[in-house]
Amino acid sequence: MSKSKSSGHRFSLLMLLRLRRGFTNNLDLTDEHKVQIYTQLCESVSLRDISYWIEVLFAAGIATLGLVLNSPAVIIGAMLISPLMGPILANGMGLAAGDVVLWLRAAFNLLLSCSLAIVFAAILVVIVPFKEITPEILARTNPTLLDLIVALFSGAVGSVATCKQAKGVAASLPGVAIAVALMPPLCVVGYGIGIYFSLASSQGLTVAKGGGLLFITNLVAIIFTAMIVFFFVHFDVRAVREAIGEWKQENAESQVVSSWLRRLPAYTTFQRVGGLPSRFFLILVTLGIISFPLTKSLEQVRRQVTQQREENQLNSTIKQIWQDNFDGGDDEFRSYIDQVKAKRDNNQVSIQLQVVTDKLYSQEDEDRFVDKLATALDLSPSDITLRFVQIPTSQAVNTESIPVITQVSYLPDLQGELMGEISRSLALVSLPDALQLVDYQVVLRSDNSAFKLVVIYLGDRDLQEDAQVILSNQIRRSLQVNDAMVEYQRLATDQGLIPLTVLDETAAIASAPLNLSNQDQAVLDNVGQILRSHPSLYLRLTIQRPPDSNPASLFSQTEQIRTYLSDNWQIPDSRVQETTNVGEPTQVSFNLFLGDDITDGRNNP
């Protein structure tokens, strides 16, 4: 048994060596060509090549603008000049050959290149007035399994094309394939950082994190694919080691790295190019450096694959139930599914089902469909939310007019559903610091176009135009209404002040009238109108008085303010809070705030 196993192992090894030799011969990869490729990769990681850094800046700039413009053509144009192929393949070569010096130089060069691209992209985003999160940007904030596969193929074609003698494969194509997987997500990181610093929006950090995870995933896939290819074609032959050793003796940057490494006692073990210890050491160090972000990326990819699989299975179940029970069968066609979107969150299922039908379905049909789907999914019908859209054919319009008329009776339900969708969408909106969402208003337009949404917020400053564009697009995407108008209305925190009367301590409290000018009354009426229109708002009265003033007389005047707001604007006393400061002049200021934690309405020190 042991002899047969050893014979099988020897046969497998022999076949692997033959395949390796055949692949190398097919690439016309001689020892001289290997030396040339190895030398070129070593030279590509030089920090003194000014043209390389200029190309990084230009590629990052063009890619960033392409992302902002949502233009795939511009993004691809940036890939044509991206020089990232050199340090990335040099990393793969260093791992395959166990060359510590080359690996360190390539890793440092790649780190500087990525940092430069991110910083330049962030600066561009801060400068340009357009800060919309475009679909091209969103597509690169969530690593998917397809992105990982693209990166694997990119690394393979890049390394194979580098090894192959030029006989029709353009020299720029491998670089384009690799840059497609790396430069755009790298610029998305810079874009998110630029959004964060220019708009103080936490959404920017979310975008930067997603782009960074995608970049790390693609980078690791490309480097390790290149390592496998370079290892398979056997670059660490004696001729290559001797030629590269002589080249390193003459290269100043390699000498600096080597002299630094010689100070480490363990370097003698990993010094030899092609040695097994150096290969294992470099692979373990690389995995250790990228283990945390790579784990996050792969976990996100796994979650997305699982979610997509569940959604596909859910969509398949919906279609099957509809075809078996509601489409009319083979004998009599009635309808077919035009579009279905389903999402499951724990035990809650949301479905948007759109069908083209010759005969409109009734509410009983919808309820029956929900019951059958709930039975198939082992859920309660109350756990399923169905948005059912029927597109009638000409036959349905001609033969069934009554259901069309009865749709008018469901208009309040549709409006209520719209309000619920808007409330859920606005709950996910994150305003910049010091700004708080208060309320919203929906204006239905008479020209049958999309509605207008007025977002009302509280703050001391206006929401910047760029931030308005980002939030508006986020709301439209959440509502799936691309042509909805979104406007913003600010309520100032500081609503003004009115003077108070200081009386002598011997004066009666009742003789402290609240003398209101027309301007003071306008301030109170404006505050009362705002409080009545927005029940989530509260009022803070900040009373400022001299140290020797009569607090009781001021208290009497603030009571008159409360009475005025209650009698004229129906503002209850529980929505008004008082605080007192000592200082000049004597006055009361009005400040709005959000909250419902007021107890007795007074807080007098």
C-alpha positions as CSV (number, residue, x, y, z in Angstrom):
1,M,0.0,0.0,0.0
2,S,2.8,2.4,0.9
3,K,4.7,1.7,-2.3
4,S,1.6,2.4,-4.4
5,K,1.1,5.7,-2.6
6,S,4.7,6.7,-3.1
7,S,4.4,5.7,-6.8
8,G,1.3,7.9,-7.1
9,H,3.0,10.8,-5.5
10,R,6.0,10.5,-7.8
11,F,3.7,10.3,-10.8
12,S,1.8,13.4,-9.7
13,L,5.1,15.3,-9.2
14,L,6.4,14.1,-12.6
15,M,3.2,15.3,-14.3
16,L,3.5,18.7,-12.5
17,L,7.1,19.1,-13.6
18,R,6.1,18.3,-17.2
19,L,3.2,20.7,-17.1
20,R,5.5,23.4,-15.6
21,R,8.2,22.8,-18.3
22,G,5.6,22.8,-21.1
23,F,4.0,26.1,-19.8
24,T,7.4,27.7,-19.6
25,N,8.3,26.6,-23.1
26,N,5.0,27.8,-24.5
27,L,5.8,31.3,-23.1
28,D,9.3,31.2,-24.8
29,L,10.7,31.9,-21.4
30,T,14.5,31.4,-21.6
31,D,16.9,32.2,-18.8
32,E,18.0,35.4,-20.6
33,H,14.3,36.5,-20.7
34,K,13.8,35.6,-17.1
35,V,16.8,37.8,-16.1
36,Q,15.4,40.7,-18.2
37,I,11.9,40.4,-16.6
38,Y,13.4,40.2,-13.1
39,T,15.6,43.2,-13.7
40,Q,12.7,45.2,-15.1
41,L,10.6,44.5,-12.1
42,C,13.4,45.5,-9.8
43,E,13.8,48.8,-11.7
44,S,10.1,49.5,-11.6
45,V,10.1,50.0,-7.9
46,S,12.7,52.7,-7.9
47,L,11.7,55.8,-5.8
48,R,13.8,58.1,-8.0
49,D,11.7,57.7,-11.2
50,I,9.9,61.1,-11.3
51,S,7.8,60.0,-14.3
52,Y,6.3,57.2,-12.3
53,W,5.0,59.5,-9.6
54,I,3.6,61.9,-12.2
55,E,1.7,59.0,-13.8
56,V,0.3,58.0,-10.4
57,L,-1.0,61.5,-9.9
58,F,-2.5,61.8,-13.4
59,A,-4.1,58.4,-13.2
60,A,-5.6,59.1,-9.8
61,G,-6.8,62.5,-10.9
62,I,-8.5,61.2,-14.1
63,A,-10.0,58.2,-12.2
64,T,-11.4,60.5,-9.5
65,L,-13.0,62.8,-12.0
66,G,-14.4,59.8,-13.9
67,L,-16.0,58.6,-10.7
68,V,-17.5,62.0,-10.0
69,L,-18.8,62.2,-13.6
70,N,-20.1,58.7,-13.4
71,S,-18.2,58.0,-16.7
72,P,-16.8,54.5,-17.3
73,A,-15.0,55.8,-20.4
74,V,-13.0,58.3,-18.3
75,I,-12.2,55.7,-15.7
76,I,-10.9,53.3,-18.3
77,G,-8.8,56.2,-19.8
78,A,-7.1,56.6,-16.4
79,M,-6.2,52.9,-16.4
80,L,-4.2,53.4,-19.6
81,I,-1.6,55.5,-17.8
82,S,-1.7,53.8,-14.4
83,P,1.8,52.6,-13.5
84,L,0.7,50.3,-10.6
85,M,1.5,47.2,-12.5
86,G,5.3,47.4,-11.7
87,P,5.3,47.4,-7.9
88,I,2.4,44.9,-7.7
89,L,4.0,42.3,-9.9
90,A,7.3,43.0,-8.1
91,N,5.6,42.0,-4.9
92,G,4.4,38.8,-6.5
93,M,7.9,38.1,-7.8
94,G,9.5,38.8,-4.4
95,L,7.1,36.3,-2.8
96,A,7.6,33.7,-5.5
97,A,11.4,33.9,-5.5
98,G,11.8,34.6,-1.7
99,D,13.7,37.8,-2.5
100,V,13.4,39.9,0.7
101,V,15.1,43.0,-0.7
102,L,12.8,43.1,-3.8
103,W,9.7,42.5,-1.6
104,L,10.5,45.3,0.8
105,R,11.3,47.8,-2.0
106,A,8.1,46.8,-3.8
107,A,5.9,47.0,-0.7
108,F,7.3,50.4,0.3
109,N,6.8,51.7,-3.3
110,L,3.3,50.4,-3.4
111,L,2.5,52.0,0.0
112,L,3.7,55.4,-1.1
113,S,1.9,55.1,-4.4
114,C,-1.4,54.3,-2.8
115,S,-1.0,57.0,-0.2
116,L,-0.2,59.6,-2.9
117,A,-3.3,58.5,-5.0
118,I,-5.6,58.7,-2.0
119,V,-4.3,62.1,-0.9
120,F,-4.5,63.5,-4.4
121,A,-8.1,62.2,-4.9
122,A,-9.2,63.6,-1.5
123,I,-7.7,67.0,-2.4
124,L,-9.6,67.0,-5.8
125,V,-12.9,66.1,-4.0
126,V,-12.4,69.0,-1.6
127,I,-11.7,71.4,-4.4
128,V,-14.4,70.4,-7.0
129,P,-18.0,71.5,-6.2
130,F,-19.5,68.2,-7.3
131,K,-19.7,65.8,-4.4
132,E,-22.5,63.4,-5.4
133,I,-22.2,59.7,-4.6
134,T,-22.5,58.4,-8.2
135,P,-23.3,54.8,-9.1
136,E,-19.7,54.2,-10.2
137,I,-18.6,55.1,-6.7
138,L,-21.3,53.0,-5.0
139,A,-20.4,50.0,-7.1
140,R,-16.9,50.1,-5.5
141,T,-18.0,50.3,-1.9
142,N,-19.1,46.7,-1.4
143,P,-16.7,43.9,-2.3
144,T,-18.4,41.1,-4.1
145,L,-17.4,37.6,-5.2
146,L,-17.3,38.9,-8.8
147,D,-14.9,41.6,-7.9
148,L,-12.6,39.0,-6.4
149,I,-12.8,36.9,-9.5
150,V,-12.0,39.9,-11.7
151,A,-8.9,40.6,-9.5
152,L,-7.8,36.9,-9.8
153,F,-8.0,37.0,-13.6
154,S,-6.3,40.4,-13.7
155,G,-3.4,39.2,-11.7
156,A,-3.1,36.1,-13.9
157,V,-3.3,37.9,-17.2
158,G,-0.9,40.5,-16.0
159,S,1.8,38.1,-14.9
160,V,1.4,35.8,-17.9
161,A,1.6,38.7,-20.3
162,T,4.7,39.9,-18.5
163,C,6.4,36.6,-18.9
164,K,5.4,36.0,-22.5
165,Q,7.5,37.3,-25.4
166,A,5.7,40.2,-27.0
167,K,4.0,38.7,-30.1
168,G,0.7,40.6,-30.2
169,V,-0.1,41.3,-26.5
170,A,0.3,45.0,-26.1
171,A,2.6,46.0,-23.3
172,S,0.0,48.2,-21.8
173,L,-2.8,45.6,-21.6
174,P,-1.6,43.8,-18.4
175,G,-1.3,47.2,-16.7
176,V,-4.8,48.1,-17.7
177,A,-6.2,44.8,-16.4
178,I,-4.5,45.3,-13.0
179,A,-5.3,49.0,-12.7
180,V,-9.0,48.4,-13.4
181,A,-9.1,46.3,-10.2
182,L,-7.1,48.7,-8.1
183,M,-7.0,52.4,-9.1
184,P,-10.8,53.0,-9.0
185,P,-11.3,51.6,-5.5
186,L,-8.2,53.4,-4.4
187,C,-9.7,56.7,-5.6
188,V,-13.0,55.8,-3.9
189,V,-11.1,55.8,-0.6
190,G,-9.7,59.3,-1.4
191,Y,-13.2,60.4,-2.5
192,G,-14.7,59.3,0.8
193,I,-12.0,61.0,2.8
194,G,-12.6,64.2,0.8
195,I,-16.3,64.0,1.4
196,Y,-15.7,63.6,5.2
197,F,-13.4,66.6,5.5
198,S,-15.3,68.9,3.1
199,L,-18.9,68.1,4.3
200,A,-18.2,66.7,7.8
201,S,-20.4,63.8,6.7
202,S,-20.0,60.3,8.2
203,Q,-21.2,58.9,4.9
204,G,-17.7,59.8,3.6
205,L,-16.1,57.4,6.0
206,T,-18.5,54.7,5.0
207,V,-17.5,55.2,1.4
208,A,-13.8,55.2,2.2
209,K,-14.1,52.0,4.3
210,G,-16.0,50.2,1.5
211,G,-13.5,51.3,-1.1
212,G,-10.6,50.3,1.1
213,L,-12.0,46.8,1.7
214,L,-12.4,46.3,-2.1
215,F,-8.9,47.6,-2.7
216,I,-7.3,45.2,-0.1
217,T,-9.3,42.2,-1.5
218,N,-8.3,42.9,-5.1
219,L,-4.6,43.7,-4.1
220,V,-4.2,40.4,-2.3
221,A,-5.8,38.4,-5.1
222,I,-3.6,40.0,-7.7
223,I,-0.3,39.6,-5.8
224,F,-0.9,36.0,-4.8
225,T,-2.0,35.1,-8.4
226,A,1.1,36.7,-9.7
227,M,3.1,34.8,-7.1
228,I,1.7,31.5,-8.2
229,V,2.4,32.2,-11.9
230,F,6.0,33.4,-11.3
231,F,6.6,30.4,-9.0
232,F,5.1,28.0,-11.6
233,V,7.5,29.2,-14.3
234,H,10.5,28.9,-12.0
235,F,12.2,32.3,-11.9
236,D,14.7,31.4,-9.2
237,V,17.1,29.6,-11.4
238,R,20.8,29.9,-11.0
239,A,21.4,32.2,-13.9
240,V,18.7,34.6,-12.6
241,R,20.1,34.5,-9.0
242,E,23.6,35.3,-10.2
243,A,22.6,38.1,-12.6
244,I,20.3,39.7,-10.0
245,G,22.9,39.5,-7.3
246,E,25.3,41.4,-9.5
247,W,22.6,44.0,-10.4
248,K,21.8,44.6,-6.7
249,Q,25.5,45.2,-6.0
250,E,25.4,48.1,-8.4
251,N,21.9,49.4,-7.4
252,A,22.1,52.1,-4.7
253,E,18.5,51.6,-3.4
254,S,19.0,47.8,-3.1
255,Q,22.3,48.4,-1.3
256,V,20.5,50.7,1.3
257,V,17.9,48.0,1.9
258,S,20.5,45.2,2.2
259,S,22.7,47.2,4.6
260,W,19.7,47.8,6.8
261,L,18.7,44.1,6.7
262,R,22.2,43.0,7.6
263,R,21.7,44.6,11.0
264,L,19.1,41.9,11.8
265,P,20.6,38.6,13.1
266,A,18.0,36.5,11.3
267,Y,18.7,38.0,7.9
268,T,21.4,35.4,7.1
269,T,18.7,32.7,7.2
270,F,16.5,34.6,4.6
271,Q,19.2,36.2,2.5
272,R,19.4,33.6,-0.2
273,V,17.0,34.2,-3.1
274,G,14.9,31.2,-3.8
275,G,15.4,29.7,-0.4
276,L,12.5,27.9,1.3
277,P,12.8,29.9,4.6
278,S,12.7,33.2,2.8
279,R,9.6,32.2,0.8
280,F,7.7,31.1,3.9
281,F,8.8,34.1,5.9
282,L,7.6,36.6,3.2
283,I,4.3,34.8,2.8
284,L,3.7,34.7,6.5
285,V,4.6,38.4,7.0
286,T,2.3,39.4,4.1
287,L,-0.6,37.4,5.5
288,G,0.0,38.9,8.9
289,I,0.0,42.5,7.6
290,I,-3.2,42.1,5.6
291,S,-5.0,39.5,7.8
292,F,-7.4,41.9,9.5
293,P,-8.6,44.0,6.5
294,L,-8.6,40.8,4.4
295,T,-10.8,39.0,7.0
296,K,-13.2,41.9,6.9
297,S,-13.3,42.0,3.1
298,L,-13.8,38.2,2.8
299,E,-16.5,38.3,5.5
300,Q,-18.4,41.0,3.6
301,V,-18.0,39.0,0.4
302,R,-19.4,35.9,2.2
303,R,-22.4,37.8,3.6
304,Q,-23.2,39.2,0.2
305,V,-23.0,35.8,-1.4
306,T,-25.2,34.4,1.3
307,Q,-27.7,37.3,1.0
308,Q,-27.8,37.0,-2.8
309,R,-28.4,33.3,-2.6
310,E,-31.3,33.8,-0.2
311,E,-32.8,36.5,-2.4
312,N,-32.5,34.3,-5.5
313,Q,-34.1,31.4,-3.7
314,L,-36.9,33.8,-2.4
315,N,-37.5,35.2,-5.9
316,S,-37.6,31.6,-7.3
317,T,-40.2,30.6,-4.7
318,I,-42.3,33.7,-5.5
319,K,-42.3,33.0,-9.2
320,Q,-43.1,29.3,-8.7
321,I,-46.1,30.1,-6.5
322,W,-47.4,32.6,-8.9
323,Q,-47.0,30.4,-11.9
324,D,-48.6,27.4,-10.2
325,N,-51.7,29.3,-8.8
326,F,-52.2,32.7,-10.5
327,D,-50.9,33.0,-14.0
328,G,-53.8,31.0,-15.6
329,G,-51.8,27.9,-16.4
330,D,-51.2,26.4,-19.8
331,D,-54.9,26.3,-20.8
332,E,-55.7,30.0,-20.4
333,F,-53.1,32.7,-20.2
334,R,-53.8,35.5,-17.7
335,S,-50.6,37.1,-16.6
336,Y,-46.9,37.0,-16.3
337,I,-44.4,38.5,-13.9
338,D,-42.7,41.5,-15.3
339,Q,-40.5,42.3,-12.3
340,V,-40.0,41.0,-8.8
341,K,-37.9,42.4,-6.0
342,A,-37.8,40.7,-2.6
343,K,-35.8,41.2,0.5
344,R,-35.8,39.2,3.7
345,D,-34.7,40.6,7.1
346,N,-34.9,37.9,9.7
347,N,-38.7,37.0,9.7
348,Q,-39.8,40.1,7.8
349,V,-40.2,39.8,4.0
350,S,-40.7,42.8,1.7
351,I,-41.9,42.1,-1.8
352,Q,-42.5,44.3,-4.8
353,L,-44.3,42.3,-7.5
354,Q,-45.2,43.7,-10.9
355,V,-47.3,41.7,-13.3
356,V,-48.7,42.2,-16.8
357,T,-52.2,40.8,-16.8
358,D,-55.2,40.4,-19.1
359,K,-57.6,40.3,-16.1
360,L,-57.0,42.4,-13.0
361,Y,-56.6,40.6,-9.7
362,S,-58.7,41.4,-6.7
363,Q,-57.7,42.0,-3.1
364,E,-58.8,38.5,-2.3
365,D,-56.2,37.2,-4.9
366,E,-53.5,39.2,-3.2
367,D,-54.4,37.9,0.2
368,R,-54.4,34.3,-1.2
369,F,-51.0,34.8,-2.7
370,V,-49.6,36.1,0.6
371,D,-51.1,33.1,2.4
372,K,-49.5,30.6,0.0
373,L,-46.2,32.4,0.2
374,A,-46.3,32.5,4.0
375,T,-47.0,28.8,4.0
376,A,-44.0,28.1,1.7
377,L,-41.7,30.2,3.8
378,D,-43.0,28.9,7.1
379,L,-44.0,32.5,8.1
380,S,-47.1,34.3,9.3
381,P,-48.9,36.3,6.6
382,S,-48.4,39.4,8.8
383,D,-44.7,39.0,8.3
384,I,-45.0,39.6,4.6
385,T,-45.3,43.1,3.1
386,L,-46.5,43.0,-0.5
387,R,-46.5,45.9,-2.9
388,F,-48.5,44.6,-5.8
389,V,-48.5,46.5,-9.2
390,Q,-50.7,45.4,-12.0
391,I,-50.0,46.5,-15.6
392,P,-53.3,45.9,-17.5
393,T,-53.2,44.9,-21.2
394,S,-55.6,46.4,-23.7
395,Q,-57.9,43.4,-23.1
396,A,-58.0,44.2,-19.4
397,V,-58.8,47.9,-20.0
398,N,-61.6,47.1,-22.4
399,T,-63.3,44.4,-20.3
400,E,-62.7,45.5,-16.7
401,S,-63.4,49.1,-16.0
402,I,-64.8,48.7,-12.5
403,P,-61.5,47.8,-10.8
404,V,-59.9,50.9,-12.4
405,I,-62.6,53.1,-10.9
406,T,-62.4,51.5,-7.5
407,Q,-58.7,52.3,-7.3
408,V,-59.7,55.8,-6.2
409,S,-60.8,54.4,-2.9
410,Y,-57.3,53.2,-2.2
411,L,-55.7,56.7,-2.6
412,P,-55.5,57.4,1.2
413,D,-53.9,54.0,1.6
414,L,-51.3,54.8,-1.1
415,Q,-50.6,58.2,0.5
416,G,-50.2,56.6,3.9
417,E,-47.8,54.0,2.4
418,L,-45.9,56.9,0.8
419,M,-45.6,58.7,4.1
420,G,-44.3,55.5,5.7
421,E,-41.7,55.0,3.1
422,I,-40.6,58.6,3.4
423,S,-40.4,58.3,7.2
424,R,-38.3,55.2,7.0
425,S,-36.0,56.8,4.4
426,L,-35.4,59.9,6.4
427,A,-34.7,57.8,9.5
428,L,-31.6,56.6,7.7
429,V,-30.4,60.1,6.7
430,S,-27.4,61.4,8.7
431,L,-27.2,65.2,8.8
432,P,-23.9,66.9,9.5
433,D,-23.0,67.7,13.0
434,A,-25.0,70.4,14.8
435,L,-27.9,69.9,12.4
436,Q,-31.0,67.9,13.5
437,L,-33.9,66.6,11.5
438,V,-37.2,68.0,12.7
439,D,-39.9,67.2,10.3
440,Y,-40.9,66.9,6.6
441,Q,-43.6,68.0,4.3
442,V,-44.9,66.3,1.1
443,V,-46.3,68.4,-1.6
444,L,-48.2,66.5,-4.3
445,R,-47.9,68.3,-7.6
446,S,-50.8,68.8,-10.0
447,D,-48.9,68.0,-13.2
448,N,-48.8,64.3,-12.4
449,S,-45.1,64.4,-11.9
450,A,-43.3,63.2,-8.8
451,F,-44.0,64.8,-5.4
452,K,-41.9,67.4,-3.7
453,L,-40.4,66.6,-0.3
454,V,-39.5,69.5,2.0
455,V,-37.0,68.4,4.7
456,I,-37.1,70.7,7.8
457,Y,-34.0,70.7,10.0
458,L,-32.8,72.6,13.1
459,G,-29.4,74.3,13.2
460,D,-27.4,77.5,13.4
461,R,-26.1,77.2,9.9
462,D,-27.5,76.3,6.5
463,L,-26.9,72.9,5.0
464,Q,-24.3,73.3,2.3
465,E,-25.3,72.8,-1.3
466,D,-23.0,69.9,-1.8
467,A,-24.4,68.1,1.2
468,Q,-28.0,68.8,-0.1
469,V,-27.1,67.1,-3.3
470,I,-25.7,64.0,-1.5
471,L,-28.7,63.7,0.8
472,S,-31.2,64.3,-2.0
473,N,-29.7,61.5,-4.0
474,Q,-29.7,59.2,-1.0
475,I,-33.4,59.9,-0.4
476,R,-34.3,59.4,-4.0
477,R,-32.5,56.0,-4.1
478,S,-34.1,54.9,-0.9
479,L,-37.6,55.8,-2.2
480,Q,-36.8,54.6,-5.8
481,V,-38.2,57.9,-7.1
482,N,-35.5,59.4,-9.3
483,D,-37.4,62.6,-10.3
484,A,-38.6,63.6,-6.8
485,M,-37.9,67.2,-5.8
486,V,-36.2,67.6,-2.5
487,E,-35.9,71.0,-0.8
488,Y,-34.5,71.9,2.6
489,Q,-35.8,74.4,5.1
490,R,-33.8,75.5,8.2
491,L,-35.3,76.5,11.5
492,A,-32.8,78.6,13.4
493,T,-32.0,77.5,16.9
494,D,-31.8,81.1,18.1
495,Q,-35.2,82.7,17.6
496,G,-34.3,86.2,19.0
497,L,-34.9,88.0,22.3
498,I,-37.0,90.6,24.0
499,P,-36.1,93.0,26.9
500,L,-37.4,92.6,30.4
501,T,-38.3,95.2,33.0
502,V,-36.2,95.5,36.2
503,L,-38.2,96.7,39.2
504,D,-37.1,97.9,42.6
505,E,-37.2,95.1,45.2
506,T,-40.0,97.0,47.1
507,A,-42.2,97.1,44.0
508,A,-45.1,94.7,43.8
509,I,-44.8,91.6,41.6
510,A,-48.1,92.4,39.9
511,S,-46.6,95.8,38.7
512,A,-44.1,94.0,36.5
513,P,-46.0,94.1,33.2
514,L,-44.7,92.6,30.0
515,N,-44.4,95.5,27.6
516,L,-44.3,94.2,24.1
517,S,-43.4,96.3,21.1
518,N,-44.6,95.3,17.7
519,Q,-41.1,93.7,17.0
520,D,-41.2,91.7,20.3
521,Q,-44.7,90.5,19.6
522,A,-43.6,89.4,16.1
523,V,-40.8,87.3,17.8
524,L,-43.3,85.6,20.1
525,D,-45.8,84.9,17.3
526,N,-43.0,83.4,15.1
527,V,-41.9,81.2,18.0
528,G,-45.5,80.1,18.7
529,Q,-46.2,79.3,15.1
530,I,-43.1,77.2,14.8
531,L,-43.8,75.3,18.0
532,R,-47.4,74.6,16.9
533,S,-46.3,73.4,13.5
534,H,-43.7,71.1,14.8
535,P,-44.7,69.2,18.0
536,S,-41.2,67.6,18.3
537,L,-39.7,71.0,19.1
538,Y,-39.4,72.6,22.6
539,L,-38.6,76.1,23.7
540,R,-35.9,77.2,26.2
541,L,-36.2,80.6,27.8
542,T,-32.8,81.9,28.8
543,I,-33.3,84.8,31.3
544,Q,-30.4,87.2,31.8
545,R,-30.6,89.5,34.8
546,P,-28.2,91.8,36.8
547,P,-26.9,90.4,40.1
548,D,-28.9,92.8,42.2
549,S,-32.2,92.5,40.2
550,N,-35.5,91.2,41.5
551,P,-35.8,87.6,40.3
552,A,-39.5,87.5,41.3
553,S,-40.4,90.3,38.9
554,L,-38.6,88.6,36.1
555,F,-40.4,85.4,36.9
556,S,-43.7,87.2,36.6
557,Q,-42.8,88.4,33.2
558,T,-41.8,85.0,31.9
559,E,-45.1,83.6,33.2
560,Q,-46.8,86.2,31.0
561,I,-44.7,84.9,28.1
562,R,-45.9,81.3,28.8
563,T,-49.5,82.6,29.0
564,Y,-49.2,84.4,25.7
565,L,-48.0,81.3,24.0
566,S,-50.7,79.2,25.5
567,D,-53.6,81.5,24.8
568,N,-52.6,82.5,21.3
569,W,-50.8,79.4,20.0
570,Q,-52.0,76.6,22.3
571,I,-48.4,75.8,23.4
572,P,-48.6,73.8,26.7
573,D,-46.5,74.8,29.6
574,S,-44.6,71.5,29.5
575,R,-42.9,72.5,26.2
576,V,-41.3,75.5,27.7
577,Q,-38.1,75.4,29.8
578,E,-36.4,78.2,31.7
579,T,-32.8,78.8,32.6
580,T,-31.2,81.9,34.3
581,N,-27.9,83.6,33.7
582,V,-26.4,86.6,35.5
583,G,-25.3,89.4,33.3
584,E,-26.2,92.5,31.3
585,P,-28.6,93.5,29.6
586,T,-31.8,92.2,31.2
587,Q,-33.5,90.1,28.6
588,V,-35.0,86.8,27.7
589,S,-33.8,84.8,24.6
590,F,-35.7,82.1,22.8
591,N,-33.9,78.9,21.7
592,L,-35.5,75.9,20.1
593,F,-34.3,72.3,20.8
594,L,-35.4,68.7,20.2
595,G,-36.3,66.5,23.1
596,D,-39.0,65.3,25.4
597,D,-37.2,65.0,28.7
598,I,-38.7,68.1,30.3
599,T,-40.2,67.6,33.8
600,D,-41.6,70.7,35.4
601,G,-40.5,73.1,32.6
602,R,-38.2,75.2,34.9
603,N,-34.5,74.9,35.7
604,N,-33.6,78.0,37.7
605,P,-30.2,78.0,39.4
